C-alpha cells in the first residue's frame, strides 16, 4: 500500500492503494524511480525529504504498517540522549523547549508528523526480500511478489534491525527469563526478581537503574562502566561536541562503532554509588537456574536482559557482494565500496558518533543525497581516503 503522508486543506490524506496484492494481475513491476529508500524510520524519512528536495523521484519502502522505524517498540521510559535543538530532521524542528530531552512517544509522533509535513511517499507493508544490480539499475523483490526498479538505492533501515544475541556459555541451558533489551518495555514484570543486565552502554545502564526500583539488579560487563557528564559546565555535552568539532569526526567504519561512554545527568552514577544496584565483571557462564560469576560463585537468577547491541538487517543485499563476512556493509561514510549507487544511512560510526541517532540523520542524509545526485549522472570515483576492499569490483 502506497501511503502519502501529506496535507491537503489541513487534513491527512486517506491512504492511497497503489496495488492490490489480492489481484494477481497487479503482481508485477510497480514502476521505476530515481531512488528507492529502504526503511521509514528517522534515517529513511530524512533521506526521503532531502532526495525530494533535490528534485529526485523517490519511494520509501517500509516493512511495517507505519512510519517510525524502531521508535514505537523501544522501552516506555526512553528519552533522547540529545536535546531537542540537536535532534530535528531536515526542515522541521521538534516542538517545545529546545533544551529538553524528548521522550520515545514524542519522537514517534514527530516522525509521523514529519512524513505528513513533507508529503513523503511511503509504501508500507513492503519488506525487501532481494536486491539485484544489472549495471544500470537495482531490481528489488518485495514481499507479496512485487518488484521495484530504482536507479539508486539507499538502505536506511539502520544498524538496529537485528538484536544481537551473543554466544554466551550455557545460553541454551538457562530456563529463566532471557530477553534482549529491544523487547524490554517496563520494570513491573520483574518486580521482586533477581535480574542481571548484560552490557555497559547507555541502554544497559538506563534499563538497569530503572529495574533497580523494583528488583535486585547487577550489571555484568567485560569492561567497567564509564560515565560522561550529560551537562559539563551547565551545558549539554552535545553543545560542546558541536562547538569543538568533535561531532564532525568521520571514522566511516564498515563495522559498528562501539560506545564506551554512558551519558549521565547524575542519576545513574548516584544509583550505583548508593548501592541500589551493582556492577560486576562478566559472568563465566549461565546455568539452568542462574549464573556462575568470574570468582566461581554460583547464584540463582530469575532474568537476564541482554543490552548487547544490534546488527544491520540487510540480508537482502548479500547477493550484491555488498556485505563482509560478518554481514556488515562494506562502505566509506555511507557509500558502498563494492556496488555503484548504493548508499547507507543510520549505521553506527558512519560519518561520526551521531550517525545512528536522530541527531545525525539529517547530516548524513544530505551527504548521501549529494553523492547520489552526482552518481545518477555519472559514477564518481571513490574518494582517495576510502580504502577499497580487494574483492571490490566496479
Secondary structure as GFF3:
##gff-version 3
##sequence-region A 1 394
A	DSSP	beta_strand	2	4	.	.	.	ID=ss1
A	DSSP	beta_strand	7	8	.	.	.	ID=ss2
A	DSSP	beta_strand	11	12	.	.	.	ID=ss3
A	DSSP	three_ten_helix	24	26	.	.	.	ID=ss4
A	DSSP	beta_strand	29	38	.	.	.	ID=ss5
A	DSSP	alpha_helix	42	53	.	.	.	ID=ss6
A	DSSP	beta_strand	58	61	.	.	.	ID=ss7
A	DSSP	three_ten_helix	71	73	.	.	.	ID=ss8
A	DSSP	three_ten_helix	84	86	.	.	.	ID=ss9
A	DSSP	alpha_helix	104	117	.	.	.	ID=ss10
A	DSSP	beta_strand	121	123	.	.	.	ID=ss11
A	DSSP	beta_strand	128	133	.	.	.	ID=ss12
A	DSSP	beta_strand	138	142	.	.	.	ID=ss13
A	DSSP	beta_strand	147	155	.	.	.	ID=ss14
A	DSSP	beta_strand	162	163	.	.	.	ID=ss15
A	DSSP	beta_strand	177	180	.	.	.	ID=ss16
A	DSSP	three_ten_helix	181	183	.	.	.	ID=ss17
A	DSSP	three_ten_helix	187	190	.	.	.	ID=ss18
A	DSSP	beta_strand	194	198	.	.	.	ID=ss19
A	DSSP	alpha_helix	202	211	.	.	.	ID=ss20
A	DSSP	beta_strand	216	221	.	.	.	ID=ss21
A	DSSP	beta_strand	227	229	.	.	.	ID=ss22
A	DSSP	three_ten_helix	232	234	.	.	.	ID=ss23
A	DSSP	alpha_helix	237	244	.	.	.	ID=ss24
A	DSSP	three_ten_helix	246	248	.	.	.	ID=ss25
A	DSSP	beta_strand	262	264	.	.	.	ID=ss26
A	DSSP	alpha_helix	267	273	.	.	.	ID=ss27
A	DSSP	beta_strand	278	281	.	.	.	ID=ss28
A	DSSP	beta_strand	285	286	.	.	.	ID=ss29
A	DSSP	beta_strand	290	292	.	.	.	ID=ss30
A	DSSP	beta_strand	298	300	.	.	.	ID=ss31
A	DSSP	beta_strand	303	306	.	.	.	ID=ss32
A	DSSP	beta_strand	310	311	.	.	.	ID=ss33
A	DSSP	three_ten_helix	315	320	.	.	.	ID=ss34
A	DSSP	beta_strand	331	332	.	.	.	ID=ss35
A	DSSP	beta_strand	335	336	.	.	.	ID=ss36
A	DSSP	beta_strand	342	344	.	.	.	ID=ss37
A	DSSP	alpha_helix	358	377	.	.	.	ID=ss38
###
